[in-house]
Amino acid sequence: MARKAITGNGAIALALKQVEPDVMAAYPITPQTEIAQNYAQYVANGDVVTEYIAVESEHSAMSAAIGSAAAGARTITATSSQGFALMWEMLFIAASLRLPITMPVITRALSGPINIHCDHSDSMGGRDCGWIQLYGEDAQEGYDNAIQAFRIAEHMDVRLPVMTMIDGFIISGAIGPVETLDDEQVKEFVGDYVAVNSLLNVEKPVTVGAFDSLGGWYFEHKIAQNRAMENAMDVIEEVGREFGELFGREYAHFKTHEVEDADIVLVAIGSAAGNVKTVVTKLRAEGRKVGVLKVRTFRPFPTEQIREALSGAKVIGVMDRSDSFGAQGGPLFTEVSAAMYGGESHPQIYNFIYGLGGRDIFPDDIEGAVEMLEKAAAGDTLAQQRHYLNVREG
Amino acid sequence: MSKTKPRKEKWNISDIQKWGPGRHEMGATIPESGNADDYETGGWRSERPLRDREKCNDCMICFFACPDSSIRVENDKMVDIDLEHCKGCGICAQVCPRDAIEMLNEIKACKLEEK
């Protein structure tokens, strides 16, 4: 193990290098990140034996990854923003073919207006494409999640693709401290790749991607896909626990801070969860009963566990870094609201949308949100359910 | 490159109409290859190719052009057209340098057959 000062991109590229998969298919030009660039460097330097396929678009990157994974190779790619959007149709195919591809995603805004900075519009837009989604707060979590993704994706009860997110620029481009593992530790943790129904296995020929129309079994296959998602719920926890036992950093579906006796709980995802935690610690020192729940697993969504963790709250504030146009609120808000509706307690739930297109969020903005929630907790129900933080009024 | 061994037995799908989500191969994979042959696409056809044996000199251009592998060849001779799979696209008639293939309305062709 070593402690390094490294960017989020650099940490993730290093994690991928330590796993050393068989194939990386990536589009190496913007909106791609340094992950693909750094990995290409590793290949060029002869540090890894990975076959690097430089394709002509992100649509082709995912198509090549699908072909490679179906052929029986451990396969990765990486993406961000418009590149993620261009992969769109192939993301569903990777998941429905049950190919355990892993993909770090640097979350950034989608055009338009043209903007390259951090928000969650890209990955949240792809929340229903059948991929497992793990969100990291910082470069350390990006590194750890990128490694665990292989174990989760390749588990025989799951066999689904996994995307691991970190926030664009704020984490991906900033240098921070990361505890890295040794190459051998990573390789041993991830283990050897076991291909299922490989196209290159001539002893057992298979047909992949066949037509399945009216009168067929499309519906049944979709249910099987959702069962694999349900199985992933336990597998993500098992892998996170084992990672903790071996390396001292344990992972679950989410993490709570000061939630148990809190009247007000903020729910956050991504890098802002760290800012919220700082504010919560400060407010606790003032005697205010505030807590924070940081979501890591968004797909499959840990509905029951989150409902249980938030059951004591009077008021919940859900923070979304992407909006869902015409919906009741952002993606995390609707998910948390639906979870709480199925429970015994029915706390008030408000949505705070922040940080679109890279807009900063300051501790004062978070404190302002808490003040609003405190009024609601005192019985003064807020007129609006959806609020925007750090925006120009008018 | 090693050749694919001929499959020993067909995928047993005798009761597939009853199969629920748990019975299928993961990812809708079919555990055998070469099964496009089982899908008879001839029913899609609205025009049928009719070959004139007198004009045809077995040049095989239609064989290479056919997108459904429906030109049957034996001993270097174009034997006939596999109407169970031919979708009637007419590419063979287009590419034939000797105009030896004519496309006939499928209903008329069926009536001719009946006579």
Interface residues (C-beta under 8 A of the other chain):
Chain A: S96 L97 R98 L99 R159 V196 N197 V202 E203 K204 P205 V206 T207 V208 G209 A210 F211 D212 W217 E220 H221 I223 A224 R227
Chain B: S2 K3 T4 K5 R7 I16 W19 G20 P21 G22 H24 E25 M26 G27 A28 T29 I30 P31 E32 S33 G34 N35 Y39
